[in-house]
Amino acid sequence: MIETETYRAEDKSFLEFRHKVRVSEILSSSTVQLLRDLRFNGRLSVVIQNGQVLKSGYEEGYFRKMESGISAHL
């Protein structure tokens, strides 16, 4: 009986995790705000193993306003 409850809790947690990944809620709100402030438009990758962040990285791609008021990709 206890094993069944444990499996149900794990299934529920995994479904919640999948939902957060699907709707892009996997990052903390402070990180999302920083990305918005930077107008970051690159690729962010995180590798998690055994519940801990093993490696993270990003490919730059953000926009800055040029003097003429036109946004340019750097």
PDB file of N, H, CA, C and O in Angstrom:
ATOM      1  N   MET A   1       0.815  -1.195   0.000  1.00  0.00           N
ATOM      2  CA  MET A   1       0.000   0.000   0.000  1.00  0.00           C
ATOM      3  C   MET A   1       0.867   1.271   0.000  1.00  0.00           C
ATOM      4  O   MET A   1       0.595   2.222  -0.734  1.00  0.00           O
ATOM      5  N   ILE A   2       1.897   1.266   0.825  1.00  0.00           N
ATOM      6  H   ILE A   2       2.118   0.494   1.421  1.00  0.00           H
ATOM      7  CA  ILE A   2       2.770   2.443   0.902  1.00  0.00           C
ATOM      8  C   ILE A   2       3.521   2.624  -0.411  1.00  0.00           C
ATOM      9  O   ILE A   2       3.706   3.754  -0.864  1.00  0.00           O
ATOM     10  N   GLU A   3       3.960   1.517  -1.036  1.00  0.00           N
ATOM     11  H   GLU A   3       3.810   0.599  -0.668  1.00  0.00           H
ATOM     12  CA  GLU A   3       4.659   1.614  -2.314  1.00  0.00           C
ATOM     13  C   GLU A   3       3.773   2.222  -3.382  1.00  0.00           C
ATOM     14  O   GLU A   3       4.248   3.014  -4.196  1.00  0.00           O
ATOM     15  N   THR A   4       2.492   1.869  -3.398  1.00  0.00           N
ATOM     16  H   THR A   4       2.107   1.225  -2.737  1.00  0.00           H
ATOM     17  CA  THR A   4       1.553   2.416  -4.372  1.00  0.00           C
ATOM     18  C   THR A   4       1.406   3.916  -4.185  1.00  0.00           C
ATOM     19  O   THR A   4       1.368   4.659  -5.167  1.00  0.00           O
ATOM     20  N   GLU A   5       1.322   4.372  -2.951  1.00  0.00           N
ATOM     21  H   GLU A   5       1.353   3.769  -2.153  1.00  0.00           H
ATOM     22  CA  GLU A   5       1.216   5.805  -2.671  1.00  0.00           C
ATOM     23  C   GLU A   5       2.477   6.539  -3.100  1.00  0.00           C
ATOM     24  O   GLU A   5       2.402   7.656  -3.612  1.00  0.00           O
ATOM     25  N   THR A   6       3.637   5.918  -2.895  1.00  0.00           N
ATOM     26  H   THR A   6       3.697   5.010  -2.479  1.00  0.00           H
ATOM     27  CA  THR A   6       4.901   6.526  -3.306  1.00  0.00           C
ATOM     28  C   THR A   6       4.950   6.678  -4.821  1.00  0.00           C
ATOM     29  O   THR A   6       5.348   7.726  -5.329  1.00  0.00           O
ATOM     30  N   TYR A   7       4.547   5.635  -5.546  1.00  0.00           N
ATOM     31  H   TYR A   7       4.224   4.784  -5.134  1.00  0.00           H
ATOM     32  CA  TYR A   7       4.522   5.704  -7.005  1.00  0.00           C
ATOM     33  C   TYR A   7       3.555   6.776  -7.488  1.00  0.00           C
ATOM     34  O   TYR A   7       3.858   7.495  -8.440  1.00  0.00           O
ATOM     35  N   ARG A   8       2.426   6.890  -6.864  1.00  0.00           N
ATOM     36  H   ARG A   8       2.179   6.306  -6.090  1.00  0.00           H
ATOM     37  CA  ARG A   8       1.448   7.922  -7.260  1.00  0.00           C
ATOM     38  C   ARG A   8       2.020   9.315  -7.034  1.00  0.00           C
ATOM     39  O   ARG A   8       1.840  10.200  -7.871  1.00  0.00           O
ATOM     40  N   ALA A   9       2.703   9.517  -5.917  1.00  0.00           N
ATOM     41  H   ALA A   9       2.849   8.798  -5.237  1.00  0.00           H
ATOM     42  CA  ALA A   9       3.310  10.826  -5.637  1.00  0.00           C
ATOM     43  C   ALA A   9       4.393  11.137  -6.667  1.00  0.00           C
ATOM     44  O   ALA A   9       4.496  12.269  -7.140  1.00  0.00           O
ATOM     45  N   GLU A  10       5.206  10.129  -7.017  1.00  0.00           N
ATOM     46  H   GLU A  10       5.123   9.209  -6.634  1.00  0.00           H
ATOM     47  CA  GLU A  10       6.248  10.340  -8.022  1.00  0.00           C
ATOM     48  C   GLU A  10       5.634  10.635  -9.384  1.00  0.00           C
ATOM     49  O   GLU A  10       6.113  11.509 -10.105  1.00  0.00           O
ATOM     50  N   ASP A  11       4.573   9.910  -9.741  1.00  0.00           N
ATOM     51  H   ASP A  11       4.183   9.199  -9.156  1.00  0.00           H
ATOM     52  CA  ASP A  11       3.892  10.157 -11.013  1.00  0.00           C
ATOM     53  C   ASP A  11       3.337  11.574 -11.057  1.00  0.00           C
ATOM     54  O   ASP A  11       3.449  12.263 -12.070  1.00  0.00           O
ATOM     55  N   LYS A  12       2.746  11.997  -9.962  1.00  0.00           N
ATOM     56  H   LYS A  12       2.655  11.437  -9.138  1.00  0.00           H
ATOM     57  CA  LYS A  12       2.175  13.350  -9.901  1.00  0.00           C
ATOM     58  C   LYS A  12       3.280  14.396 -10.036  1.00  0.00           C
ATOM     59  O   LYS A  12       3.117  15.386 -10.750  1.00  0.00           O
ATOM     60  N   SER A  13       4.397  14.180  -9.354  1.00  0.00           N
ATOM     61  H   SER A  13       4.530  13.376  -8.774  1.00  0.00           H
ATOM     62  CA  SER A  13       5.521  15.117  -9.434  1.00  0.00           C
ATOM     63  C   SER A  13       6.080  15.178 -10.852  1.00  0.00           C
ATOM     64  O   SER A  13       6.392  16.257 -11.356  1.00  0.00           O
ATOM     65  N   PHE A  14       6.207  14.006 -11.499  1.00  0.00           N
ATOM     66  H   PHE A  14       5.953  13.130 -11.089  1.00  0.00           H
ATOM     67  CA  PHE A  14       6.743  13.984 -12.855  1.00  0.00           C
ATOM     68  C   PHE A  14       5.798  14.683 -13.825  1.00  0.00           C
ATOM     69  O   PHE A  14       6.253  15.394 -14.720  1.00  0.00           O
ATOM     70  N   LEU A  15       4.498  14.493 -13.663  1.00  0.00           N
ATOM     71  H   LEU A  15       4.128  13.915 -12.936  1.00  0.00           H
ATOM     72  CA  LEU A  15       3.532  15.178 -14.527  1.00  0.00           C
ATOM     73  C   LEU A  15       3.609  16.688 -14.340  1.00  0.00           C
ATOM     74  O   LEU A  15       3.510  17.444 -15.306  1.00  0.00           O
ATOM     75  N   GLU A  16       3.787  17.127 -13.089  1.00  0.00           N
ATOM     76  H   GLU A  16       3.867  16.513 -12.304  1.00  0.00           H
ATOM     77  CA  GLU A  16       3.936  18.567 -12.833  1.00  0.00           C
ATOM     78  C   GLU A  16       5.213  19.099 -13.477  1.00  0.00           C
ATOM     79  O   GLU A  16       5.211  20.189 -14.049  1.00  0.00           O
ATOM     80  N   PHE A  17       6.310  18.331 -13.387  1.00  0.00           N
ATOM     81  H   PHE A  17       6.311  17.446 -12.922  1.00  0.00           H
ATOM     82  CA  PHE A  17       7.570  18.720 -14.016  1.00  0.00           C
ATOM     83  C   PHE A  17       7.406  18.852 -15.527  1.00  0.00           C
ATOM     84  O   PHE A  17       7.836  19.844 -16.115  1.00  0.00           O
ATOM     85  N   ARG A  18       6.785  17.857 -16.156  1.00  0.00           N
ATOM     86  H   ARG A  18       6.435  17.051 -15.679  1.00  0.00           H
ATOM     87  CA  ARG A  18       6.557  17.902 -17.606  1.00  0.00           C
ATOM     88  C   ARG A  18       5.734  19.120 -17.999  1.00  0.00           C
ATOM     89  O   ARG A  18       6.004  19.764 -19.013  1.00  0.00           O
ATOM     90  N   HIS A  19       4.723  19.431 -17.184  1.00  0.00           N
ATOM     91  H   HIS A  19       4.503  18.908 -16.360  1.00  0.00           H
ATOM     92  CA  HIS A  19       3.884  20.596 -17.471  1.00  0.00           C
ATOM     93  C   HIS A  19       4.713  21.881 -17.401  1.00  0.00           C
ATOM     94  O   HIS A  19       4.599  22.740 -18.276  1.00  0.00           O
ATOM     95  N   LYS A  20       5.544  22.015 -16.368  1.00  0.00           N
ATOM     96  H   LYS A  20       5.637  21.317 -15.658  1.00  0.00           H
ATOM     97  CA  LYS A  20       6.364  23.219 -16.220  1.00  0.00           C
ATOM     98  C   LYS A  20       7.348  23.377 -17.378  1.00  0.00           C
ATOM     99  O   LYS A  20       7.583  24.491 -17.845  1.00  0.00           O
ATOM    100  N   VAL A  21       7.921  22.269 -17.842  1.00  0.00           N
ATOM    101  H   VAL A  21       7.729  21.363 -17.463  1.00  0.00           H
ATOM    102  CA  VAL A  21       8.828  22.333 -18.997  1.00  0.00           C
ATOM    103  C   VAL A  21       8.050  22.774 -20.226  1.00  0.00           C
ATOM    104  O   VAL A  21       8.507  23.630 -20.983  1.00  0.00           O
ATOM    105  N   ARG A  22       6.881  22.191 -20.422  1.00  0.00           N
ATOM    106  H   ARG A  22       6.509  21.496 -19.807  1.00  0.00           H
ATOM    107  CA  ARG A  22       6.078  22.470 -21.613  1.00  0.00           C
ATOM    108  C   ARG A  22       5.649  23.938 -21.672  1.00  0.00           C
ATOM    109  O   ARG A  22       5.627  24.525 -22.754  1.00  0.00           O
ATOM    110  N   VAL A  23       5.308  24.540 -20.530  1.00  0.00           N
ATOM    111  H   VAL A  23       5.326  24.063 -19.651  1.00  0.00           H
ATOM    112  CA  VAL A  23       4.828  25.925 -20.530  1.00  0.00           C
ATOM    113  C   VAL A  23       5.937  26.910 -20.151  1.00  0.00           C
ATOM    114  O   VAL A  23       5.669  28.069 -19.834  1.00  0.00           O
ATOM    115  N   SER A  24       7.176  26.435 -20.189  1.00  0.00           N
ATOM    116  H   SER A  24       7.393  25.494 -20.446  1.00  0.00           H
ATOM    117  CA  SER A  24       8.360  27.285 -19.945  1.00  0.00           C
ATOM    118  C   SER A  24       8.364  27.920 -18.564  1.00  0.00           C
ATOM    119  O   SER A  24       8.783  29.069 -18.419  1.00  0.00           O
ATOM    120  N   GLU A  25       7.910  27.204 -17.552  1.00  0.00           N
ATOM    121  H   GLU A  25       7.570  26.271 -17.669  1.00  0.00           H
ATOM    122  CA  GLU A  25       7.958  27.701 -16.182  1.00  0.00           C
ATOM    123  C   GLU A  25       9.057  27.029 -15.381  1.00  0.00           C
ATOM    124  O   GLU A  25       9.014  27.013 -14.151  1.00  0.00           O
ATOM    125  N   ILE A  26      10.035  26.477 -16.069  1.00  0.00           N
ATOM    126  H   ILE A  26      10.070  26.490 -17.068  1.00  0.00           H
ATOM    127  CA  ILE A  26      11.078  25.714 -15.393  1.00  0.00           C
ATOM    128  C   ILE A  26      12.091  26.623 -14.692  1.00  0.00           C
ATOM    129  O   ILE A  26      12.753  26.189 -13.749  1.00  0.00           O
ATOM    130  N   LEU A  27      12.221  27.861 -15.132  1.00  0.00           N
ATOM    131  H   LEU A  27      11.683  28.213 -15.898  1.00  0.00           H
ATOM    132  CA  LEU A  27      13.178  28.785 -14.532  1.00  0.00           C
ATOM    133  C   LEU A  27      12.529  29.583 -13.410  1.00  0.00           C
ATOM    134  O   LEU A  27      11.318  29.804 -13.411  1.00  0.00           O
ATOM    135  N   SER A  28      13.339  30.008 -12.460  1.00  0.00           N
ATOM    136  H   SER A  28      14.323  29.829 -12.459  1.00  0.00           H
ATOM    137  CA  SER A  28      12.823  30.851 -11.386  1.00  0.00           C
ATOM    138  C   SER A  28      12.377  32.190 -11.962  1.00  0.00           C
ATOM    139  O   SER A  28      12.862  32.621 -13.008  1.00  0.00           O
ATOM    140  N   SER A  29      11.471  32.826 -11.284  1.00  0.00           N
ATOM    141  H   SER A  29      11.077  32.476 -10.434  1.00  0.00           H
ATOM    142  CA  SER A  29      10.951  34.108 -11.776  1.00  0.00           C
ATOM    143  C   SER A  29      12.043  35.170 -11.844  1.00  0.00           C
ATOM    144  O   SER A  29      11.998  36.037 -12.717  1.00  0.00           O
ATOM    145  N   SER A  30      13.027  35.121 -10.941  1.00  0.00           N
ATOM    146  H   SER A  30      13.064  34.416 -10.233  1.00  0.00           H
ATOM    147  CA  SER A  30      14.114  36.112 -10.982  1.00  0.00           C
ATOM    148  C   SER A  30      14.985  35.932 -12.223  1.00  0.00           C
ATOM    149  O   SER A  30      15.435  36.917 -12.809  1.00  0.00           O
ATOM    150  N   THR A  31      15.228  34.683 -12.630  1.00  0.00           N
ATOM    151  H   THR A  31      14.862  33.883 -12.154  1.00  0.00           H
ATOM    152  CA  THR A  31      16.011  34.436 -13.843  1.00  0.00           C
ATOM    153  C   THR A  31      15.243  34.881 -15.073  1.00  0.00           C
ATOM    154  O   THR A  31      15.815  35.480 -15.984  1.00  0.00           O
ATOM    155  N   VAL A  32      13.959  34.594 -15.103  1.00  0.00           N
ATOM    156  H   VAL A  32      13.494  34.108 -14.363  1.00  0.00           H
ATOM    157  CA  VAL A  32      13.123  35.019 -16.228  1.00  0.00           C
ATOM    158  C   VAL A  32      13.134  36.539 -16.342  1.00  0.00           C
ATOM    159  O   VAL A  32      13.219  37.074 -17.447  1.00  0.00           O
ATOM    160  N   GLN A  33      13.050  37.237 -15.217  1.00  0.00           N
ATOM    161  H   GLN A  33      12.981  36.802 -14.319  1.00  0.00           H
ATOM    162  CA  GLN A  33      13.066  38.696 -15.228  1.00  0.00           C
ATOM    163  C   GLN A  33      14.393  39.226 -15.757  1.00  0.00           C
ATOM    164  O   GLN A  33      14.411  40.186 -16.528  1.00  0.00           O
ATOM    165  N   LEU A  34      15.509  38.611 -15.350  1.00  0.00           N
ATOM    166  H   LEU A  34      15.495  37.832 -14.723  1.00  0.00           H
ATOM    167  CA  LEU A  34      16.814  39.023 -15.867  1.00  0.00           C
ATOM    168  C   LEU A  34      16.891  38.834 -17.376  1.00  0.00           C
ATOM    169  O   LEU A  34      17.393  39.701 -18.091  1.00  0.00           O
ATOM    170  N   LEU A  35      16.396  37.707 -17.854  1.00  0.00           N
ATOM    171  H   LEU A  35      15.988  37.003 -17.273  1.00  0.00           H
ATOM    172  CA  LEU A  35      16.415  37.447 -19.295  1.00  0.00           C
ATOM    173  C   LEU A  35      15.579  38.483 -20.047  1.00  0.00           C
ATOM    174  O   LEU A  35      15.972  38.938 -21.121  1.00  0.00           O
ATOM    175  N   ARG A  36      14.439  38.851 -19.489  1.00  0.00           N
ATOM    176  H   ARG A  36      14.120  38.482 -18.616  1.00  0.00           H
ATOM    177  CA  ARG A  36      13.604  39.890 -20.115  1.00  0.00           C
ATOM    178  C   ARG A  36      14.322  41.226 -20.106  1.00  0.00           C
ATOM    179  O   ARG A  36      14.332  41.934 -21.114  1.00  0.00           O
ATOM    180  N   ASP A  37      14.926  41.579 -18.969  1.00  0.00           N
ATOM    181  H   ASP A  37      14.917  41.004 -18.151  1.00  0.00           H
ATOM    182  CA  ASP A  37      15.638  42.860 -18.863  1.00  0.00           C
ATOM    183  C   ASP A  37      16.774  42.946 -19.878  1.00  0.00           C
ATOM    184  O   ASP A  37      17.033  44.014 -20.433  1.00  0.00           O
ATOM    185  N   LEU A  38      17.451  41.828 -20.120  1.00  0.00           N
ATOM    186  H   LEU A  38      17.241  40.960 -19.669  1.00  0.00           H
ATOM    187  CA  LEU A  38      18.544  41.787 -21.086  1.00  0.00           C
ATOM    188  C   LEU A  38      18.065  41.673 -22.524  1.00  0.00           C
ATOM    189  O   LEU A  38      18.841  41.833 -23.466  1.00  0.00           O
ATOM    190  N   ARG A  39      16.770  41.393 -22.678  1.00  0.00           N
ATOM    191  H   ARG A  39      16.140  41.263 -21.913  1.00  0.00           H
ATOM    192  CA  ARG A  39      16.195  41.107 -23.992  1.00  0.00           C
ATOM    193  C   ARG A  39      16.933  39.922 -24.612  1.00  0.00           C
ATOM    194  O   ARG A  39      17.206  39.898 -25.812  1.00  0.00           O
ATOM    195  N   PHE A  40      17.248  38.944 -23.768  1.00  0.00           N
ATOM    196  H   PHE A  40      17.027  38.963 -22.793  1.00  0.00           H
ATOM    197  CA  PHE A  40      17.981  37.756 -24.180  1.00  0.00           C
ATOM    198  C   PHE A  40      17.138  36.936 -25.143  1.00  0.00           C
ATOM    199  O   PHE A  40      15.968  36.656 -24.884  1.00  0.00           O
ATOM    200  N   ASN A  41      17.744  36.560 -26.248  1.00  0.00           N
ATOM    201  H   ASN A  41      18.695  36.787 -26.459  1.00  0.00           H
ATOM    202  CA  ASN A  41      17.029  35.814 -27.270  1.00  0.00           C
ATOM    203  C   ASN A  41      17.878  34.637 -27.743  1.00  0.00           C
ATOM    204  O   ASN A  41      17.791  34.219 -28.898  1.00  0.00           O
ATOM    205  N   GLY A  42      18.694  34.111 -26.838  1.00  0.00           N
ATOM    206  H   GLY A  42      18.764  34.451 -25.900  1.00  0.00           H
ATOM    207  CA  GLY A  42      19.595  33.025 -27.205  1.00  0.00           C
ATOM    208  C   GLY A  42      19.078  31.695 -26.710  1.00  0.00           C
ATOM    209  O   GLY A  42      17.881  31.516 -26.487  1.00  0.00           O
ATOM    210  N   ARG A  43      19.995  30.770 -26.542  1.00  0.00           N
ATOM    211  H   ARG A  43      20.967  30.916 -26.723  1.00  0.00           H
ATOM    212  CA  ARG A  43      19.651  29.428 -26.095  1.00  0.00           C
ATOM    213  C   ARG A  43      20.267  29.203 -24.715  1.00  0.00           C
ATOM    214  O   ARG A  43      21.461  29.423 -24.516  1.00  0.00           O
ATOM    215  N   LEU A  44      19.455  28.772 -23.785  1.00  0.00           N
ATOM    216  H   LEU A  44      18.485  28.594 -23.947  1.00  0.00           H
ATOM    217  CA  LEU A  44      19.886  28.473 -22.430  1.00  0.00           C
ATOM    218  C   LEU A  44      19.712  26.981 -22.219  1.00  0.00           C
ATOM    219  O   LEU A  44      18.636  26.439 -22.475  1.00  0.00           O
ATOM    220  N   SER A  45      20.764  26.307 -21.752  1.00  0.00           N
ATOM    221  H   SER A  45      21.638  26.747 -21.544  1.00  0.00           H
ATOM    222  CA  SER A  45      20.648  24.866 -21.533  1.00  0.00           C
ATOM    223  C   SER A  45      21.121  24.526 -20.126  1.00  0.00           C
ATOM    224  O   SER A  45      22.085  25.098 -19.617  1.00  0.00           O
ATOM    225  N   VAL A  46      20.415  23.581 -19.514  1.00  0.00           N
ATOM    226  H   VAL A  46      19.632  23.117 -19.927  1.00  0.00           H
ATOM    227  CA  VAL A  46      20.731  23.138 -18.168  1.00  0.00           C
ATOM    228  C   VAL A  46      20.687  21.612 -18.164  1.00  0.00           C
ATOM    229  O   VAL A  46      19.729  21.007 -18.646  1.00  0.00           O
ATOM    230  N   VAL A  47      21.729  21.004 -17.617  1.00  0.00           N
ATOM    231  H   VAL A  47      22.507  21.496 -17.226  1.00  0.00           H
ATOM    232  CA  VAL A  47      21.768  19.552 -17.490  1.00  0.00           C
ATOM    233  C   VAL A  47      21.614  19.215 -16.014  1.00  0.00           C
ATOM    234  O   VAL A  47      22.373  19.689 -15.168  1.00  0.00           O
ATOM    235  N   ILE A  48      20.616  18.385 -15.722  1.00  0.00           N
ATOM    236  H   ILE A  48      19.999  18.000 -16.409  1.00  0.00           H
ATOM    237  CA  ILE A  48      20.338  18.004 -14.342  1.00  0.00           C
ATOM    238  C   ILE A  48      20.554  16.510 -14.201  1.00  0.00           C
ATOM    239  O   ILE A  48      20.064  15.722 -15.010  1.00  0.00           O
ATOM    240  N   GLN A  49      21.290  16.123 -13.167  1.00  0.00           N
ATOM    241  H   GLN A  49      21.689  16.763 -12.509  1.00  0.00           H
ATOM    242  CA  GLN A  49      21.514  14.712 -12.887  1.00  0.00           C
ATOM    243  C   GLN A  49      21.295  14.474 -11.404  1.00  0.00           C
ATOM    244  O   GLN A  49      21.835  15.194 -10.564  1.00  0.00           O
ATOM    245  N   ASN A  50      20.509  13.470 -11.088  1.00  0.00           N
ATOM    246  H   ASN A  50      20.071  12.884 -11.770  1.00  0.00           H
ATOM    247  CA  ASN A  50      20.182  13.141  -9.694  1.00  0.00           C
ATOM    248  C   ASN A  50      19.611  14.336  -8.945  1.00  0.00           C
ATOM    249  O   ASN A  50      19.891  14.531  -7.763  1.00  0.00           O
ATOM    250  N   GLY A  51      18.812  15.130  -9.639  1.00  0.00           N
ATOM    251  H   GLY A  51      18.584  14.971 -10.600  1.00  0.00           H
ATOM    252  CA  GLY A  51      18.141  16.260  -8.997  1.00  0.00           C
ATOM    253  C   GLY A  51      19.004  17.480  -8.779  1.00  0.00           C
ATOM    254  O   GLY A  51      18.550  18.441  -8.157  1.00  0.00           O
ATOM    255  N   GLN A  52      20.235  17.481  -9.267  1.00  0.00           N
ATOM    256  H   GLN A  52      20.604  16.701  -9.772  1.00  0.00           H
ATOM    257  CA  GLN A  52      21.120  18.632  -9.098  1.00  0.00           C
ATOM    258  C   GLN A  52      21.580  19.136 -10.453  1.00  0.00           C
ATOM    259  O   GLN A  52      21.721  18.365 -11.402  1.00  0.00           O
ATOM    260  N   VAL A  53      21.810  20.437 -10.533  1.00  0.00           N
ATOM    261  H   VAL A  53      21.695  21.064  -9.763  1.00  0.00           H
ATOM    262  CA  VAL A  53      22.310  21.020 -11.777  1.00  0.00           C
ATOM    263  C   VAL A  53      23.750  20.566 -11.953  1.00  0.00           C
ATOM    264  O   VAL A  53      24.616  20.861 -11.128  1.00  0.00           O
ATOM    265  N   LEU A  54      23.994  19.841 -13.046  1.00  0.00           N
ATOM    266  H   LEU A  54      23.291  19.602 -13.716  1.00  0.00           H
ATOM    267  CA  LEU A  54      25.319  19.321 -13.338  1.00  0.00           C
ATOM    268  C   LEU A  54      26.103  20.308 -14.197  1.00  0.00           C
ATOM    269  O   LEU A  54      27.306  20.492 -14.012  1.00  0.00           O
ATOM    270  N   LYS A  55      25.406  20.936 -15.135  1.00  0.00           N
ATOM    271  H   LYS A  55      24.429  20.786 -15.286  1.00  0.00           H
ATOM    272  CA  LYS A  55      26.071  21.831 -16.079  1.00  0.00           C
ATOM    273  C   LYS A  55      25.032  22.798 -16.634  1.00  0.00           C
ATOM    274  O   LYS A  55      23.868  22.436 -16.806  1.00  0.00           O
ATOM    275  N   SER A  56      25.451  24.010 -16.909  1.00  0.00           N
ATOM    276  H   SER A  56      26.396  24.304 -16.769  1.00  0.00           H
ATOM    277  CA  SER A  56      24.568  24.977 -17.560  1.00  0.00           C
ATOM    278  C   SER A  56      25.385  25.819 -18.518  1.00  0.00           C
ATOM    279  O   SER A  56      26.599  25.959 -18.371  1.00  0.00           O
ATOM    280  N   GLY A  57      24.706  26.370 -19.490  1.00  0.00           N
ATOM    281  H   GLY A  57      23.720  26.256 -19.610  1.00  0.00           H
ATOM    282  CA  GLY A  57      25.395  27.204 -20.459  1.00  0.00           C
ATOM    283  C   GLY A  57      24.406  27.980 -21.302  1.00  0.00           C
ATOM    284  O   GLY A  57      23.196  27.771 -21.208  1.00  0.00           O
ATOM    285  N   TYR A  58      24.916  28.863 -22.115  1.00  0.00           N
ATOM    286  H   TYR A  58      25.899  29.033 -22.191  1.00  0.00           H
ATOM    287  CA  TYR A  58      24.053  29.655 -22.979  1.00  0.00           C
ATOM    288  C   TYR A  58      24.794  30.014 -24.250  1.00  0.00           C
ATOM    289  O   TYR A  58      26.022  30.094 -24.282  1.00  0.00           O
ATOM    290  N   GLU A  59      24.025  30.224 -25.279  1.00  0.00           N
ATOM    291  H   GLU A  59      23.028  30.159 -25.253  1.00  0.00           H
ATOM    292  CA  GLU A  59      24.538  30.774 -26.529  1.00  0.00           C
ATOM    293  C   GLU A  59      24.010  32.188 -26.604  1.00  0.00           C
ATOM    294  O   GLU A  59      22.803  32.416 -26.528  1.00  0.00           O
ATOM    295  N   GLU A  60      24.917  33.135 -26.754  1.00  0.00           N
ATOM    296  H   GLU A  60      25.897  32.949 -26.816  1.00  0.00           H
ATOM    297  CA  GLU A  60      24.496  34.529 -26.744  1.00  0.00           C
ATOM    298  C   GLU A  60      23.581  34.835 -27.902  1.00  0.00           C
ATOM    299  O   GLU A  60      23.721  34.299 -29.001  1.00  0.00           O
ATOM    300  N   GLY A  61      22.656  35.699 -27.628  1.00  0.00           N
ATOM    301  H   GLY A  61      22.542  36.135 -26.735  1.00  0.00           H
ATOM    302  CA  GLY A  61      21.730  36.184 -28.623  1.00  0.00           C
ATOM    303  C   GLY A  61      20.812  37.160 -27.940  1.00  0.00           C
ATOM    304  O   GLY A  61      19.761  36.775 -27.427  1.00  0.00           O
ATOM    305  N   TYR A  62      21.185  38.391 -27.926  1.00  0.00           N
ATOM    306  H   TYR A  62      22.039  38.704 -28.342  1.00  0.00           H
ATOM    307  CA  TYR A  62      20.334  39.389 -27.315  1.00  0.00           C
ATOM    308  C   TYR A  62      20.353  40.645 -28.177  1.00  0.00           C
ATOM    309  O   TYR A  62      21.211  40.810 -29.045  1.00  0.00           O
ATOM    310  N   PHE A  63      19.405  41.511 -27.924  1.00  0.00           N
ATOM    311  H   PHE A  63      18.708  41.377 -27.219  1.00  0.00           H
ATOM    312  CA  PHE A  63      19.235  42.699 -28.749  1.00  0.00           C
ATOM    313  C   PHE A  63      19.539  43.941 -27.931  1.00  0.00           C
ATOM    314  O   PHE A  63      19.171  44.050 -26.761  1.00  0.00           O
ATOM    315  N   ARG A  64      20.221  44.876 -28.581  1.00  0.00           N
ATOM    316  H   ARG A  64      20.520  44.788 -29.532  1.00  0.00           H
ATOM    317  CA  ARG A  64      20.482  46.180 -27.973  1.00  0.00           C
ATOM    318  C   ARG A  64      20.000  47.243 -28.934  1.00  0.00           C
ATOM    319  O   ARG A  64      20.028  47.056 -30.150  1.00  0.00           O
ATOM    320  N   LYS A  65      19.557  48.364 -28.381  1.00  0.00           N
ATOM    321  H   LYS A  65      19.535  48.516 -27.393  1.00  0.00           H
ATOM    322  CA  LYS A  65      19.119  49.465 -29.234  1.00  0.00           C
ATOM    323  C   LYS A  65      20.339  50.214 -29.759  1.00  0.00           C
ATOM    324  O   LYS A  65      21.246  50.573 -29.008  1.00  0.00           O
ATOM    325  N   MET A  66      20.331  50.434 -31.042  1.00  0.00           N
ATOM    326  H   MET A  66      19.594  50.143 -31.652  1.00  0.00           H
ATOM    327  CA  MET A  66      21.398  51.228 -31.643  1.00  0.00           C
ATOM    328  C   MET A  66      20.995  52.705 -31.572  1.00  0.00           C
ATOM    329  O   MET A  66      19.848  53.018 -31.251  1.00  0.00           O
ATOM    330  N   GLU A  67      21.906  53.590 -31.863  1.00  0.00           N
ATOM    331  H   GLU A  67      22.838  53.335 -32.124  1.00  0.00           H
ATOM    332  CA  GLU A  67      21.640  55.009 -31.773  1.00  0.00           C
ATOM    333  C   GLU A  67      20.486  55.438 -32.667  1.00  0.00           C
ATOM    334  O   GLU A  67      19.754  56.370 -32.333  1.00  0.00           O
ATOM    335  N   SER A  68      20.320  54.761 -33.807  1.00  0.00           N
ATOM    336  H   SER A  68      20.915  54.005 -34.078  1.00  0.00           H
ATOM    337  CA  SER A  68      19.250  55.144 -34.723  1.00  0.00           C
ATOM    338  C   SER A  68      17.889  54.660 -34.260  1.00  0.00           C
ATOM    339  O   SER A  68      16.871  54.964 -34.882  1.00  0.00           O
ATOM    340  N   GLY A  69      17.869  53.887 -33.137  1.00  0.00           N
ATOM    341  H   GLY A  69      18.695  53.640 -32.632  1.00  0.00           H
ATOM    342  CA  GLY A  69      16.603  53.383 -32.629  1.00  0.00           C
ATOM    343  C   GLY A  69      16.203  52.038 -33.201  1.00  0.00           C
ATOM    344  O   GLY A  69      15.135  51.515 -32.885  1.00  0.00           O
ATOM    345  N   ILE A  70      17.056  51.480 -34.040  1.00  0.00           N
ATOM    346  H   ILE A  70      17.924  51.905 -34.298  1.00  0.00           H
ATOM    347  CA  ILE A  70      16.782  50.174 -34.631  1.00  0.00           C
ATOM    348  C   ILE A  70      17.457  49.102 -33.789  1.00  0.00           C
ATOM    349  O   ILE A  70      18.618  49.248 -33.410  1.00  0.00           O
ATOM    350  N   SER A  71      16.746  48.045 -33.501  1.00  0.00           N
ATOM    351  H   SER A  71      15.802  47.926 -33.810  1.00  0.00           H
ATOM    352  CA  SER A  71      17.324  46.940 -32.749  1.00  0.00           C
ATOM    353  C   SER A  71      18.190  46.106 -33.675  1.00  0.00           C
ATOM    354  O   SER A  71      17.821  45.839 -34.819  1.00  0.00           O
ATOM    355  N   ALA A  72      19.349  45.698 -33.166  1.00  0.00           N
ATOM    356  H   ALA A  72      19.648  45.915 -32.237  1.00  0.00           H
ATOM    357  CA  ALA A  72      20.273  44.884 -33.974  1.00  0.00           C
ATOM    358  C   ALA A  72      20.670  43.661 -33.184  1.00  0.00           C
ATOM    359  O   ALA A  72      20.837  43.726 -31.966  1.00  0.00           O
ATOM    360  N   HIS A  73      20.820  42.565 -33.860  1.00  0.00           N
ATOM    361  H   HIS A  73      20.685  42.512 -34.850  1.00  0.00           H
ATOM    362  CA  HIS A  73      21.238  41.326 -33.225  1.00  0.00           C
ATOM    363  C   HIS A  73      22.755  41.321 -33.087  1.00  0.00           C
ATOM    364  O   HIS A  73      23.472  41.549 -34.061  1.00  0.00           O
ATOM    365  N   LEU A  74      23.234  41.063 -31.892  1.00  0.00           N
ATOM    366  H   LEU A  74      22.651  40.878 -31.101  1.00  0.00           H
ATOM    367  CA  LEU A  74      24.686  41.020 -31.641  1.00  0.00           C
ATOM    368  C   LEU A  74      25.136  39.607 -31.557  1.00  0.00           C
ATOM    369  O   LEU A  74      26.322  39.349 -31.351  1.00  0.00           O
TER     370      LEU A  74
END
